[in-house]
Amino acid sequence: MKALIIAAPRSGSGKTLVTLGLMAAARAQGLRVAGAKIGPDYIDPAFHAVATGQPSVNLDGWSMPPALVDHLLAGQAANADLVVMEAAMGLFDGVAAPEGRSGAGADLAARCGIPVVLVLDVSGQSHSAGAVALGMARFDPRVHIAGVIVNRVASDRHLAQVAEGVARAGLPLLGAIRRDGELAVPERHLGLVQAGEIAGLDALLNRLGRCLADAVSLDDLLTRAAPVITSAPRADALLPPPPGQRIAVARDAAFSFLYPHMLAGWREMGAEICFFSPLADEAPPKDADACWLPGGYPELHAGTIAAASRFLSGLRDFAASRPVHGECGGYMVLGAVLEDADGVSHPMAGLLDHATSFKRRKLALGYRRASLLHGGVLGAAGSMLRGHEFHYASVTDAGTDLPLCRLWDATGKDLGGAGGVRGLVSGSFLHLICREA
């Protein structure tokens, strides 16, 4: 079982396309492939799962203690010949933190000894690509750059110049991908359009696989992969406990941002997951003993949700006797009103009384530490959790509910109370990742 990290100097270089293409190409050769996303990204793992045929995971050095990272990585490696790990942003981009805990892909590469394949977008440059590669290779001697794949190559002459620069840097040029405007995945305000919403995704993945196979020597690439651990202790104590024995989880185009390791962890601890679709006007199953509304894109489906009478009435009935928790988009739906991008206000469940707006946008992005102010499905009062926020919606009326937690950002800045709790209902914009070790 071997692994590679696909990384780049910055976002937008083509990491995701190279990652998916490599997954598809390796799978087409009969290899068992598993995926992982380094960092708090809930969209890319769904693409990995389609490309590999098995679930992907997130590995995050800031929010997850090393034991949890090792546990999740071992789980991926145990069922694969190759684990392809996609870094977020730039390889060395993270937050100020003790060594190894910045959240950067480089931290994981250094600690686990996993080689990095560097993806360079060479549009608008030639020999300078070598200087960029050289700087990345020398920036941290603990990180091994196994080679370079160049992306968006314009011509044979362009490639020759780029190759000269990379050779001068002393790094292997593992492949070159020509400029192709059709090799792209649609995007929206929180990143890529979700995998389940893209018609013809299998055909796109097959094309990416052929492109990688043509542009890169797959055998050469695989020889540069390194072994990874395949066993690690259980990490139950690091994950929040299941909110119930039988958990109703909303899942559709409006509710999909729930980390794979959370669901897997709940199942490992004996819980049963039953999915339902608010957009199909389905209520939480009556035989469930807890309900979880993940994040997603409720702002794009606010009218449909407001008209989903069976869902809303069933959710209210459920909350009268059993816990309901909402994360980010789910928290918005638990409130009184959601204003969409056109300024139209839609009534929501009203189980909490805050109001949110997607028209009055304000980006909230970053890691969060949370201290629970009230006990409930996330743990006892005083429990410390780690996660992140990523949303454009704003709270336009805080309402009268008690705050669920107190938040701090990665620098230690106190962000004050957040979210809301009323009876058995709770929610916040926090995407939960794990307990604080």
NORBELHU-V671959 format. One record per helix or strand. SS is the DSSP state (a for helix, b for strand). FROM is the first residue (numbers start at 1). LEN is the number of residues. If there is no record, write none. Layout:
ss = <SS & SS>
from = <FROM & FROM>
len = <LEN & LEN>
//
This chain:
ss = <b & a & b & a & b & a & b & a & b & a & b & a & b & b & b & a & a & b & a & b & a & b & b & b & b & a & b & a & b & b & a & a & a & b & a & b & b & b & b & b & b & b & b & b & b & b & b & b & b>
from = <2 & 15 & 33 & 44 & 57 & 66 & 82 & 105 & 116 & 128 & 145 & 156 & 173 & 187 & 191 & 195 & 201 & 216 & 218 & 226 & 236 & 246 & 252 & 255 & 257 & 260 & 272 & 278 & 290 & 295 & 298 & 302 & 309 & 323 & 329 & 337 & 345 & 355 & 364 & 376 & 379 & 384 & 394 & 402 & 405 & 414 & 420 & 425 & 431>
len = <7 & 14 & 6 & 9 & 3 & 12 & 5 & 8 & 6 & 12 & 9 & 13 & 6 & 2 & 2 & 3 & 15 & 1 & 6 & 2 & 3 & 5 & 1 & 1 & 1 & 9 & 5 & 3 & 4 & 1 & 3 & 5 & 11 & 5 & 6 & 3 & 3 & 3 & 9 & 1 & 1 & 8 & 4 & 1 & 5 & 5 & 3 & 4 & 5>
//
